[in-house]
Amino acid sequence: MRLDPLGDTLFPERSFFWLPIDGQRHAAGIRDRDLLYGEPVNTLCDQQLKRAPVTDSDWLWPTCPDCWSVTAARVGLRA
């Protein structure tokens, strides 16, 4: 089962995806997108967190500032 089924369609060039883990929205490398719940996800802020089921309200958690900084640089918003 794909956990991010629209990723390839909407953003084929992106190298990361977002997911709520541990009280924040983190970004992770696109290769971790298909990991199953309970498996470790390597975030772009250099943490290794376990993937967990996500509720609708989890997407409202604050964004990890370190993940935001890395992703902003990747898409050209920052140097």
N, C-alpha and C positions, 0 to 999 in steps of 0.2 A: 504494500500500500504506500503510495506517495504521500508524504506529509505536506508538501508544497506543490500541489498539482498544477498551479497556474504559472509557476516560475519560468519555465521554458518558453511559454507563450508570450507573457507580458514583457519580460526583461531577458531576452536571450543572451545579451552580452555581459550581464552582471556576474561578478565573481564572488558574490556574497548573498546572504539572505538574513532576514531578521526573525527572531523568535524570542518570546518571553521566557526567561529562565531566572529563578532565584531573585524575584522581585524587580527585575529590570528587563528592558528590551535590549537584547544583545544581537550583534551581528556575528555570523560564522561563515567560514569558507563554504562555497557552493558544494564541495564534495561531501560535506557533513549533512546536507539537506535530507538525505534519505535514511539517516540513522533512525533506529527504532527507539521508542521510549525506554529510558534506563541506560542507554548507551552514552558514553562521554562525548560532548561536543566541544571542540576547540574554538573558543571565541576570538574575535579580532583584538580583544583587550588582553589577550594572553592568559585567559582562565580556561580551565577544563571543568565544565559543568555537565551534569546529567540531564539529558533530554527528558522532559516530562509532558504529560497531557496539558493542553492549553485551553483555558476558557475564554469566552468573549471579553470579559473584563480584564484579563491578563494583558491584552494588547494595549490597555490604557496605562500600564506601568511606565515610569519614566525611562527614557533612553539612557543607556550607559554612555557617559560622556567620552570615554576612551574609544568605544566602538564607533561612536558618531564621528570622532576625529579621523579615525582610520578610513571609514567609508567615505567621508567628505573628500578626503585626499584622493581616493580611488576614482571618484566620479568627477574630479576636477573642480570642486568647490573650494579647496584649500591646496596650498603648495606643500 
